[in-house]
């Protein structure tokens, strides 16, 4: 059930991104041909979201203790886009396993009030890293031995993260500058289907004969000087 939901969500997300890309390519080409100028503005921002205290790590079902130190920082990044009509979109990516629905609701409400950004103009994308902090409250009731202190640290981190992402969205919008956009598809050949059929349904195991989506959509943003913005 959860697996099916994730697949449907990913298909829907790819459809949204694909539709956005088609609109970008068509409207940019049409407008550029008519005016000789790009119709787009783009703004970028980044922030470190590494917790400065030990936390339970997301994605480790067999792990029996919180994190110990760090290898490198975790980041959240925002790309703001604005078309010639002033319609804005902000894409936020983060080194997290996911965004809980309740967190999404809080974030869209905050950026709506502060920046007048409607919910449909906010796209969140987590990298699904298993090396970041656990944000999902339901994990505390799924057999994980989380202490009251760890649960409180999770709430503390979520509150701090919310504030950082609200500011991140604002900085990306404040950074809006003329830009050109291009779109293409790359390929990730290492992907593997991990749903092997069994008599009782399926198991989480490598399935070399199963369907795999190797497609990686890529959106490139260049500034007025022709340099790629990063």
ChimeraX commands (.cxc) that place a marker at each C-alpha (Angstrom):
marker #1 position 0.00,0.00,0.00 radius 0.5
marker #1 position 2.70,2.48,1.05 radius 0.5
marker #1 position 4.86,1.37,-1.87 radius 0.5
marker #1 position 2.00,1.93,-4.29 radius 0.5
marker #1 position 1.37,5.37,-2.83 radius 0.5
marker #1 position 5.03,6.34,-3.29 radius 0.5
marker #1 position 4.98,5.12,-6.89 radius 0.5
marker #1 position 1.78,7.04,-7.70 radius 0.5
marker #1 position 3.16,10.15,-5.98 radius 0.5
marker #1 position 6.39,9.93,-7.99 radius 0.5
marker #1 position 4.47,9.47,-11.25 radius 0.5
marker #1 position 2.34,12.51,-10.42 radius 0.5
marker #1 position 5.44,14.54,-9.55 radius 0.5
marker #1 position 7.15,13.57,-12.80 radius 0.5
marker #1 position 4.01,14.60,-14.65 radius 0.5
marker #1 position 4.08,18.01,-12.97 radius 0.5
marker #1 position 7.78,18.47,-13.70 radius 0.5
marker #1 position 7.29,17.30,-17.29 radius 0.5
marker #1 position 4.41,19.70,-17.78 radius 0.5
marker #1 position 6.44,22.54,-16.30 radius 0.5
marker #1 position 9.34,21.68,-18.60 radius 0.5
marker #1 position 7.12,21.66,-21.69 radius 0.5
marker #1 position 5.67,25.03,-20.71 radius 0.5
marker #1 position 9.17,26.41,-20.06 radius 0.5
marker #1 position 10.48,25.29,-23.44 radius 0.5
marker #1 position 7.42,26.51,-25.37 radius 0.5
marker #1 position 6.89,29.86,-23.66 radius 0.5
marker #1 position 10.60,30.69,-23.51 radius 0.5
marker #1 position 11.08,30.00,-27.22 radius 0.5
marker #1 position 7.93,31.88,-28.22 radius 0.5
marker #1 position 8.66,34.93,-26.07 radius 0.5
marker #1 position 12.33,35.04,-27.03 radius 0.5
marker #1 position 11.43,34.92,-30.70 radius 0.5
marker #1 position 9.01,37.82,-30.28 radius 0.5
marker #1 position 11.06,40.08,-27.98 radius 0.5
marker #1 position 14.62,38.78,-28.08 radius 0.5
marker #1 position 14.57,38.50,-24.28 radius 0.5
marker #1 position 14.00,35.73,-21.76 radius 0.5
marker #1 position 10.62,35.79,-19.98 radius 0.5
marker #1 position 12.05,34.19,-16.86 radius 0.5
marker #1 position 13.58,35.29,-13.59 radius 0.5
marker #1 position 15.31,32.86,-11.24 radius 0.5
marker #1 position 16.57,33.11,-7.68 radius 0.5
marker #1 position 18.71,30.70,-5.65 radius 0.5
marker #1 position 19.41,30.20,-1.96 radius 0.5
marker #1 position 20.93,27.51,0.26 radius 0.5
marker #1 position 21.13,26.83,3.99 radius 0.5
marker #1 position 22.84,24.26,6.22 radius 0.5
marker #1 position 20.28,22.10,8.07 radius 0.5
marker #1 position 22.65,19.80,9.98 radius 0.5
marker #1 position 21.47,19.45,13.60 radius 0.5
marker #1 position 24.09,20.54,16.12 radius 0.5
marker #1 position 23.16,17.74,18.50 radius 0.5
marker #1 position 22.91,13.95,18.23 radius 0.5
marker #1 position 19.62,12.73,16.77 radius 0.5
marker #1 position 17.98,9.50,15.71 radius 0.5
marker #1 position 18.74,8.87,12.02 radius 0.5
marker #1 position 15.94,8.19,9.56 radius 0.5
marker #1 position 15.84,5.01,7.50 radius 0.5
marker #1 position 17.83,2.66,9.73 radius 0.5
marker #1 position 15.33,0.08,10.94 radius 0.5
marker #1 position 18.04,-1.99,12.64 radius 0.5
marker #1 position 19.94,0.94,14.16 radius 0.5
marker #1 position 19.68,1.06,17.96 radius 0.5
marker #1 position 21.25,4.41,18.82 radius 0.5
marker #1 position 21.31,8.05,17.67 radius 0.5
marker #1 position 23.84,9.58,15.28 radius 0.5
marker #1 position 27.49,9.94,16.22 radius 0.5
marker #1 position 29.18,12.99,14.67 radius 0.5
marker #1 position 28.97,13.96,11.01 radius 0.5
marker #1 position 30.81,13.31,7.74 radius 0.5
marker #1 position 29.57,16.45,6.00 radius 0.5
marker #1 position 26.76,18.97,6.34 radius 0.5
marker #1 position 23.16,18.51,5.23 radius 0.5
marker #1 position 21.69,21.26,3.07 radius 0.5
marker #1 position 18.38,22.66,1.91 radius 0.5
marker #1 position 18.29,24.61,-1.36 radius 0.5
marker #1 position 15.63,26.69,-3.06 radius 0.5
marker #1 position 15.05,27.65,-6.69 radius 0.5
marker #1 position 12.52,30.43,-7.26 radius 0.5
marker #1 position 11.10,31.00,-10.75 radius 0.5
marker #1 position 8.96,33.87,-12.01 radius 0.5
marker #1 position 7.42,34.16,-15.48 radius 0.5
marker #1 position 6.61,37.28,-17.49 radius 0.5
marker #1 position 3.19,37.49,-15.84 radius 0.5
marker #1 position 4.66,37.54,-12.35 radius 0.5
marker #1 position 3.56,33.98,-11.53 radius 0.5
marker #1 position 6.05,32.48,-9.07 radius 0.5
marker #1 position 7.12,28.93,-8.20 radius 0.5
marker #1 position 9.60,27.86,-5.52 radius 0.5
marker #1 position 11.23,24.41,-5.52 radius 0.5
marker #1 position 12.80,23.42,-2.19 radius 0.5
marker #1 position 15.13,20.42,-1.95 radius 0.5
marker #1 position 16.54,19.04,1.29 radius 0.5
marker #1 position 18.86,16.31,2.55 radius 0.5
marker #1 position 16.06,14.56,4.45 radius 0.5
marker #1 position 14.27,11.23,4.18 radius 0.5
marker #1 position 11.00,13.05,3.52 radius 0.5
marker #1 position 8.64,15.85,4.53 radius 0.5
marker #1 position 5.77,14.88,6.88 radius 0.5
marker #1 position 2.40,16.18,5.71 radius 0.5
marker #1 position 1.95,18.25,8.88 radius 0.5
marker #1 position 5.32,19.93,8.28 radius 0.5
marker #1 position 4.36,20.72,4.69 radius 0.5
marker #1 position 1.12,22.29,5.92 radius 0.5
marker #1 position 2.99,24.52,8.38 radius 0.5
marker #1 position 5.53,25.59,5.78 radius 0.5
marker #1 position 3.01,26.46,3.07 radius 0.5
marker #1 position 0.96,28.46,5.58 radius 0.5
marker #1 position 4.05,30.40,6.72 radius 0.5
marker #1 position 5.33,31.24,3.22 radius 0.5
marker #1 position 1.79,32.09,2.14 radius 0.5
marker #1 position 1.44,34.64,4.92 radius 0.5
marker #1 position 4.92,36.12,4.59 radius 0.5
marker #1 position 5.50,36.02,0.82 radius 0.5
marker #1 position 1.97,35.59,-0.60 radius 0.5
marker #1 position 3.07,32.32,-2.17 radius 0.5
marker #1 position 0.09,29.99,-2.77 radius 0.5
marker #1 position 0.37,26.28,-1.82 radius 0.5
marker #1 position 0.36,25.21,-5.49 radius 0.5
marker #1 position 3.50,27.30,-6.04 radius 0.5
marker #1 position 5.58,25.45,-3.44 radius 0.5
marker #1 position 7.22,22.16,-4.47 radius 0.5
marker #1 position 9.13,20.17,-1.81 radius 0.5
marker #1 position 11.58,17.43,-2.74 radius 0.5
marker #1 position 13.53,15.38,-0.20 radius 0.5
marker #1 position 16.57,13.39,-1.33 radius 0.5
marker #1 position 15.40,10.44,0.82 radius 0.5
marker #1 position 18.79,10.19,2.48 radius 0.5
marker #1 position 19.07,7.65,5.29 radius 0.5
marker #1 position 21.83,9.75,6.86 radius 0.5
marker #1 position 19.68,12.61,8.12 radius 0.5
marker #1 position 17.52,13.26,11.20 radius 0.5
marker #1 position 14.22,11.49,11.81 radius 0.5
marker #1 position 11.24,13.86,11.51 radius 0.5
marker #1 position 8.34,11.43,11.32 radius 0.5
marker #1 position 6.41,11.26,14.61 radius 0.5
marker #1 position 4.94,7.83,13.82 radius 0.5
marker #1 position 8.40,6.27,14.08 radius 0.5
marker #1 position 8.25,6.71,17.85 radius 0.5
marker #1 position 5.33,4.24,18.00 radius 0.5
marker #1 position 6.72,1.64,15.58 radius 0.5
marker #1 position 8.97,-0.28,17.94 radius 0.5
marker #1 position 11.84,2.21,17.96 radius 0.5
marker #1 position 13.34,2.71,21.40 radius 0.5
marker #1 position 13.16,6.50,21.34 radius 0.5
marker #1 position 13.62,8.21,24.67 radius 0.5
marker #1 position 11.51,11.18,25.69 radius 0.5
marker #1 position 14.61,13.30,25.17 radius 0.5
marker #1 position 15.01,12.10,21.58 radius 0.5
marker #1 position 11.36,12.76,20.82 radius 0.5
marker #1 position 11.73,16.32,22.15 radius 0.5
marker #1 position 14.91,16.81,20.10 radius 0.5
marker #1 position 12.96,15.77,17.01 radius 0.5
marker #1 position 10.33,18.41,17.74 radius 0.5
marker #1 position 13.03,21.00,18.45 radius 0.5
marker #1 position 14.76,20.24,15.16 radius 0.5
marker #1 position 11.50,20.38,13.19 radius 0.5
marker #1 position 10.71,23.82,14.60 radius 0.5
marker #1 position 14.19,25.12,13.76 radius 0.5
marker #1 position 14.00,23.56,10.28 radius 0.5
marker #1 position 10.67,25.24,9.62 radius 0.5
marker #1 position 12.16,28.64,10.40 radius 0.5
marker #1 position 15.18,27.98,8.20 radius 0.5
marker #1 position 13.06,26.91,5.22 radius 0.5
marker #1 position 10.75,29.91,5.52 radius 0.5
marker #1 position 13.80,32.20,5.40 radius 0.5
marker #1 position 15.27,30.11,2.57 radius 0.5
marker #1 position 12.18,30.62,0.42 radius 0.5
marker #1 position 12.31,34.34,1.11 radius 0.5
marker #1 position 15.97,34.63,0.13 radius 0.5
marker #1 position 15.38,32.77,-3.13 radius 0.5
marker #1 position 12.52,35.14,-4.01 radius 0.5
marker #1 position 14.67,38.16,-3.13 radius 0.5
marker #1 position 17.36,36.83,-5.48 radius 0.5
marker #1 position 15.12,36.78,-8.60 radius 0.5
marker #1 position 17.12,37.90,-11.67 radius 0.5
marker #1 position 16.69,37.52,-15.46 radius 0.5
marker #1 position 17.48,33.95,-16.49 radius 0.5
marker #1 position 17.17,31.43,-19.30 radius 0.5
marker #1 position 15.93,27.89,-18.67 radius 0.5
marker #1 position 16.62,24.67,-20.56 radius 0.5
marker #1 position 15.44,21.13,-19.98 radius 0.5
marker #1 position 16.73,17.66,-20.80 radius 0.5
marker #1 position 16.73,14.05,-19.61 radius 0.5
marker #1 position 19.75,12.21,-18.21 radius 0.5
marker #1 position 20.05,8.55,-17.19 radius 0.5
marker #1 position 20.86,6.86,-13.89 radius 0.5
marker #1 position 21.87,3.34,-14.89 radius 0.5
marker #1 position 22.52,2.05,-11.37 radius 0.5
marker #1 position 18.83,2.00,-10.34 radius 0.5
marker #1 position 17.45,-1.43,-9.35 radius 0.5
marker #1 position 13.91,-2.69,-8.82 radius 0.5
marker #1 position 13.66,-3.80,-5.16 radius 0.5
marker #1 position 10.31,-5.58,-5.18 radius 0.5
marker #1 position 10.79,-9.31,-5.78 radius 0.5
marker #1 position 7.63,-11.37,-6.22 radius 0.5
marker #1 position 6.94,-14.09,-3.64 radius 0.5
marker #1 position 4.10,-16.55,-3.10 radius 0.5
marker #1 position 2.72,-14.24,-0.42 radius 0.5
marker #1 position 3.09,-11.01,-2.38 radius 0.5
marker #1 position 6.54,-9.43,-2.54 radius 0.5
marker #1 position 9.75,-8.96,-0.58 radius 0.5
marker #1 position 12.13,-6.00,-0.47 radius 0.5
marker #1 position 14.97,-7.54,-2.46 radius 0.5
marker #1 position 16.83,-6.93,-5.76 radius 0.5
marker #1 position 14.69,-7.83,-8.79 radius 0.5
marker #1 position 16.75,-7.51,-11.98 radius 0.5
marker #1 position 13.73,-8.43,-14.15 radius 0.5
marker #1 position 11.41,-5.83,-12.64 radius 0.5
marker #1 position 10.53,-2.46,-14.20 radius 0.5
marker #1 position 12.94,0.41,-13.47 radius 0.5
marker #1 position 12.73,4.11,-14.27 radius 0.5
marker #1 position 16.26,5.22,-15.20 radius 0.5
marker #1 position 15.09,8.64,-16.40 radius 0.5
marker #1 position 16.46,11.75,-14.62 radius 0.5
marker #1 position 14.84,15.06,-15.62 radius 0.5
marker #1 position 17.29,17.99,-15.48 radius 0.5
marker #1 position 16.45,21.70,-15.42 radius 0.5
marker #1 position 19.35,24.08,-16.17 radius 0.5
marker #1 position 19.27,27.74,-15.15 radius 0.5
marker #1 position 21.61,30.32,-16.69 radius 0.5
marker #1 position 21.98,33.96,-15.74 radius 0.5
marker #1 position 21.97,36.94,-18.09 radius 0.5
marker #1 position 25.73,36.45,-18.55 radius 0.5
marker #1 position 25.20,32.91,-19.88 radius 0.5
marker #1 position 26.82,31.24,-16.86 radius 0.5
marker #1 position 25.06,28.35,-15.14 radius 0.5
marker #1 position 23.63,29.45,-11.81 radius 0.5
marker #1 position 24.38,27.13,-8.90 radius 0.5
marker link #1:1,2 radius 0.2
marker link #1:2,3 radius 0.2
marker link #1:3,4 radius 0.2
marker link #1:4,5 radius 0.2
marker link #1:5,6 radius 0.2
marker link #1:6,7 radius 0.2
marker link #1:7,8 radius 0.2
marker link #1:8,9 radius 0.2
marker link #1:9,10 radius 0.2
marker link #1:10,11 radius 0.2
marker link #1:11,12 radius 0.2
marker link #1:12,13 radius 0.2
marker link #1:13,14 radius 0.2
marker link #1:14,15 radius 0.2
marker link #1:15,16 radius 0.2
marker link #1:16,17 radius 0.2
marker link #1:17,18 radius 0.2
marker link #1:18,19 radius 0.2
marker link #1:19,20 radius 0.2
marker link #1:20,21 radius 0.2
marker link #1:21,22 radius 0.2
marker link #1:22,23 radius 0.2
marker link #1:23,24 radius 0.2
marker link #1:24,25 radius 0.2
marker link #1:25,26 radius 0.2
marker link #1:26,27 radius 0.2
marker link #1:27,28 radius 0.2
marker link #1:28,29 radius 0.2
marker link #1:29,30 radius 0.2
marker link #1:30,31 radius 0.2
marker link #1:31,32 radius 0.2
marker link #1:32,33 radius 0.2
marker link #1:33,34 radius 0.2
marker link #1:34,35 radius 0.2
marker link #1:35,36 radius 0.2
marker link #1:36,37 radius 0.2
marker link #1:37,38 radius 0.2
marker link #1:38,39 radius 0.2
marker link #1:39,40 radius 0.2
marker link #1:40,41 radius 0.2
marker link #1:41,42 radius 0.2
marker link #1:42,43 radius 0.2
marker link #1:43,44 radius 0.2
marker link #1:44,45 radius 0.2
marker link #1:45,46 radius 0.2
marker link #1:46,47 radius 0.2
marker link #1:47,48 radius 0.2
marker link #1:48,49 radius 0.2
marker link #1:49,50 radius 0.2
marker link #1:50,51 radius 0.2
marker link #1:51,52 radius 0.2
marker link #1:52,53 radius 0.2
marker link #1:53,54 radius 0.2
marker link #1:54,55 radius 0.2
marker link #1:55,56 radius 0.2
marker link #1:56,57 radius 0.2
marker link #1:57,58 radius 0.2
marker link #1:58,59 radius 0.2
marker link #1:59,60 radius 0.2
marker link #1:60,61 radius 0.2
marker link #1:61,62 radius 0.2
marker link #1:62,63 radius 0.2
marker link #1:63,64 radius 0.2
marker link #1:64,65 radius 0.2
marker link #1:65,66 radius 0.2
marker link #1:66,67 radius 0.2
marker link #1:67,68 radius 0.2
marker link #1:68,69 radius 0.2
marker link #1:69,70 radius 0.2
marker link #1:70,71 radius 0.2
marker link #1:71,72 radius 0.2
marker link #1:72,73 radius 0.2
marker link #1:73,74 radius 0.2
marker link #1:74,75 radius 0.2
marker link #1:75,76 radius 0.2
marker link #1:76,77 radius 0.2
marker link #1:77,78 radius 0.2
marker link #1:78,79 radius 0.2
marker link #1:79,80 radius 0.2
marker link #1:80,81 radius 0.2
marker link #1:81,82 radius 0.2
marker link #1:82,83 radius 0.2
marker link #1:83,84 radius 0.2
marker link #1:84,85 radius 0.2
marker link #1:85,86 radius 0.2
marker link #1:86,87 radius 0.2
marker link #1:87,88 radius 0.2
marker link #1:88,89 radius 0.2
marker link #1:89,90 radius 0.2
marker link #1:90,91 radius 0.2
marker link #1:91,92 radius 0.2
marker link #1:92,93 radius 0.2
marker link #1:93,94 radius 0.2
marker link #1:94,95 radius 0.2
marker link #1:95,96 radius 0.2
marker link #1:96,97 radius 0.2
marker link #1:97,98 radius 0.2
marker link #1:98,99 radius 0.2
marker link #1:99,100 radius 0.2
marker link #1:100,101 radius 0.2
marker link #1:101,102 radius 0.2
marker link #1:102,103 radius 0.2
marker link #1:103,104 radius 0.2
marker link #1:104,105 radius 0.2
marker link #1:105,106 radius 0.2
marker link #1:106,107 radius 0.2
marker link #1:107,108 radius 0.2
marker link #1:108,109 radius 0.2
marker link #1:109,110 radius 0.2
marker link #1:110,111 radius 0.2
marker link #1:111,112 radius 0.2
marker link #1:112,113 radius 0.2
marker link #1:113,114 radius 0.2
marker link #1:114,115 radius 0.2
marker link #1:115,116 radius 0.2
marker link #1:116,117 radius 0.2
marker link #1:117,118 radius 0.2
marker link #1:118,119 radius 0.2
marker link #1:119,120 radius 0.2
marker link #1:120,121 radius 0.2
marker link #1:121,122 radius 0.2
marker link #1:122,123 radius 0.2
marker link #1:123,124 radius 0.2
marker link #1:124,125 radius 0.2
marker link #1:125,126 radius 0.2
marker link #1:126,127 radius 0.2
marker link #1:127,128 radius 0.2
marker link #1:128,129 radius 0.2
marker link #1:129,130 radius 0.2
marker link #1:130,131 radius 0.2
marker link #1:131,132 radius 0.2
marker link #1:132,133 radius 0.2
marker link #1:133,134 radius 0.2
marker link #1:134,135 radius 0.2
marker link #1:135,136 radius 0.2
marker link #1:136,137 radius 0.2
marker link #1:137,138 radius 0.2
marker link #1:138,139 radius 0.2
marker link #1:139,140 radius 0.2
marker link #1:140,141 radius 0.2
marker link #1:141,142 radius 0.2
marker link #1:142,143 radius 0.2
marker link #1:143,144 radius 0.2
marker link #1:144,145 radius 0.2
marker link #1:145,146 radius 0.2
marker link #1:146,147 radius 0.2
marker link #1:147,148 radius 0.2
marker link #1:148,149 radius 0.2
marker link #1:149,150 radius 0.2
marker link #1:150,151 radius 0.2
marker link #1:151,152 radius 0.2
marker link #1:152,153 radius 0.2
marker link #1:153,154 radius 0.2
marker link #1:154,155 radius 0.2
marker link #1:155,156 radius 0.2
marker link #1:156,157 radius 0.2
marker link #1:157,158 radius 0.2
marker link #1:158,159 radius 0.2
marker link #1:159,160 radius 0.2
marker link #1:160,161 radius 0.2
marker link #1:161,162 radius 0.2
marker link #1:162,163 radius 0.2
marker link #1:163,164 radius 0.2
marker link #1:164,165 radius 0.2
marker link #1:165,166 radius 0.2
marker link #1:166,167 radius 0.2
marker link #1:167,168 radius 0.2
marker link #1:168,169 radius 0.2
marker link #1:169,170 radius 0.2
marker link #1:170,171 radius 0.2
marker link #1:171,172 radius 0.2
marker link #1:172,173 radius 0.2
marker link #1:173,174 radius 0.2
marker link #1:174,175 radius 0.2
marker link #1:175,176 radius 0.2
marker link #1:176,177 radius 0.2
marker link #1:177,178 radius 0.2
marker link #1:178,179 radius 0.2
marker link #1:179,180 radius 0.2
marker link #1:180,181 radius 0.2
marker link #1:181,182 radius 0.2
marker link #1:182,183 radius 0.2
marker link #1:183,184 radius 0.2
marker link #1:184,185 radius 0.2
marker link #1:185,186 radius 0.2
marker link #1:186,187 radius 0.2
marker link #1:187,188 radius 0.2
marker link #1:188,189 radius 0.2
marker link #1:189,190 radius 0.2
marker link #1:190,191 radius 0.2
marker link #1:191,192 radius 0.2
marker link #1:192,193 radius 0.2
marker link #1:193,194 radius 0.2
marker link #1:194,195 radius 0.2
marker link #1:195,196 radius 0.2
marker link #1:196,197 radius 0.2
marker link #1:197,198 radius 0.2
marker link #1:198,199 radius 0.2
marker link #1:199,200 radius 0.2
marker link #1:200,201 radius 0.2
marker link #1:201,202 radius 0.2
marker link #1:202,203 radius 0.2
marker link #1:203,204 radius 0.2
marker link #1:204,205 radius 0.2
marker link #1:205,206 radius 0.2
marker link #1:206,207 radius 0.2
marker link #1:207,208 radius 0.2
marker link #1:208,209 radius 0.2
marker link #1:209,210 radius 0.2
marker link #1:210,211 radius 0.2
marker link #1:211,212 radius 0.2
marker link #1:212,213 radius 0.2
marker link #1:213,214 radius 0.2
marker link #1:214,215 radius 0.2
marker link #1:215,216 radius 0.2
marker link #1:216,217 radius 0.2
marker link #1:217,218 radius 0.2
marker link #1:218,219 radius 0.2
marker link #1:219,220 radius 0.2
marker link #1:220,221 radius 0.2
marker link #1:221,222 radius 0.2
marker link #1:222,223 radius 0.2
marker link #1:223,224 radius 0.2
marker link #1:224,225 radius 0.2
marker link #1:225,226 radius 0.2
marker link #1:226,227 radius 0.2
marker link #1:227,228 radius 0.2
marker link #1:228,229 radius 0.2
marker link #1:229,230 radius 0.2
view
